[in-house]
Amino acid sequence: MNFVVEENRCITPNSKDKSIFYTTFSLPKESDEILEYQPGDWLTIQPQNSPQMVSALLAELDLTGNESIELRRSGLVTVQQALENHLELTQLNPAILNKLQRQLGLGDWADRQAMMDYANGRDILDLLALYPQLKAQGVEFLNWLSPLSPRYYSIASAPIASASNKQQTVSILYKAVKYQNLGRQRFGVASNYLQDTQPGQILQGGLKPNPTFKLPEKASTPIVMIGAGTGLAPFIGFMQHRAIQQAAGQDLGGALLFFGETYQQTNCLFCDEFRNWQKQGLVETFYAFSRDQADKVYVSNRLLEQGDRLWDLLNNQAEFYICGSQAKLAESVKDALMRIFQQQGAMSEEQAQNYWRCLKQEKRLQMDVY
């Protein structure tokens, strides 16, 4: 599926710690397809590896790029094409280490977890630095590599009311991934590719349903949205959809947003929009900006402050949504909610765990974490 870039805008231009973009796509004018999606679904983007990464790997393998290679999914392509469009270069798949250990006797990792720990934060150039003897394989070395997979992004918009309108758009929110590791600057393959795109440029991707992250069937059901950073994305779509429902005269349940970022002045994502939605009675917001004061304040702190209210909402069949980092957000949010269950519901730790599982089984607790 082809998408046309309508807008690619950095919404944190003055931030000193991150660059977050809001990008909107449409379909090509000549397309017969329709953008069919629901708030909470995913947009996939098929990225391309950076020219710098491709050139570095060609140099390491002493290749020109004009050589040919047969790829299982793509057929006969040049090495240049394979490295640019078809092979994973910026992430080291632990499965590669497993194959090298089994077939060539390279490495002494005890188990898969050890391989995963080693591969984390490393790329294919790191693998060649570890085992320089692999460079002599030339083109054959590429057969060890994994296919370049599409990247999933939570959709940060809601479809407009008329599904027949070919000018529908779909938007995403993403952070430009950039970090130092082992003395070298690293970039996320998809975010690096996306941040350089210009209006009118065509990208390949797709729309994927997310059946486990959906607004309630009844608009009158209360909702609680919990996110941090780009985990705000699906909640933008939720709010756009609620605005459409309100305009149509539907009876809406209450909505609470708990959102965390680092600095309010530079990283308050979509704060103006949420302020307007709050004025319209569509949502009530609770923010946690961790670095605006000496004592760090996180989303989990805001949840605990509203523990009695959240418990009342749970007893009124509210549905909870958590979106963001598994390690940084989801675990701390679960800990906070478990404390609320125990304090407000007079539960033991085991009872709180069972209640958590029950909420997930009933789809009253939905998670989109990464």
HELIX and SHEET records of a PDB file:
HELIX    1   1 PRO A   51  LEU A   61  1                                  11    
HELIX    2   2 VAL A   79  GLN A   81  1                                   3    
HELIX    3   3 ALA A   82  HIS A   86  3                                   5    
HELIX    4   4 PRO A   94  LEU A  104  1                                  11    
HELIX    5   5 ARG A  112  ALA A  119  1                                   8    
HELIX    6   6 ILE A  124  LEU A  130  1                                   7    
HELIX    7   7 PRO A  132  TRP A  144  5                                  13    
HELIX    8   8 VAL A  189  GLN A  195  1                                   7    
HELIX    9   9 GLY A  229  LEU A  232  5                                   4    
HELIX   10  10 ALA A  233  ALA A  247  1                                  15    
HELIX   11  11 GLN A  264  ASN A  267  1                                   4    
HELIX   12  12 CYS A  271  LYS A  279  1                                   9    
HELIX   13  13 VAL A  299  GLU A  305  1                                   7    
HELIX   14  14 GLY A  307  ASN A  315  1                                   9    
HELIX   15  15 GLN A  326  ALA A  330  3                                   5    
HELIX   16  16 GLU A  331  GLN A  344  1                                  14    
HELIX   17  17 GLU A  349  GLN A  361  1                                  13    
SHEET    1   A 6 ARG A 151  SER A 154  0                                        
SHEET    2   A 6 TRP A  42  ILE A  45 -1                                        
SHEET    3   A 6 ILE A 202  LYS A 208 -1                                        
SHEET    4   A 6 ASN A   2  CYS A  10 -1                                        
SHEET    5   A 6 ILE A  20  SER A  26 -1                                        
SHEET    6   A 6 THR A 169  LYS A 175 -1                                        
SHEET    1   B 2 SER A  68  LEU A  71  0                                        
SHEET    2   B 2 GLY A  75  THR A  78 -1                                        
SHEET    1   C 2 LYS A 178  ASN A 181  0                                        
SHEET    2   C 2 ARG A 184  PHE A 187 -1                                        
SHEET    1   D 5 GLU A 284  PHE A 289  0                                        
SHEET    2   D 5 ALA A 255  GLU A 261  1                                        
SHEET    3   D 5 ILE A 223  ALA A 228  1                                        
SHEET    4   D 5 GLU A 319  GLY A 324  1                                        
SHEET    5   D 5 LEU A 365  VAL A 369  1                                        
END                                                                             
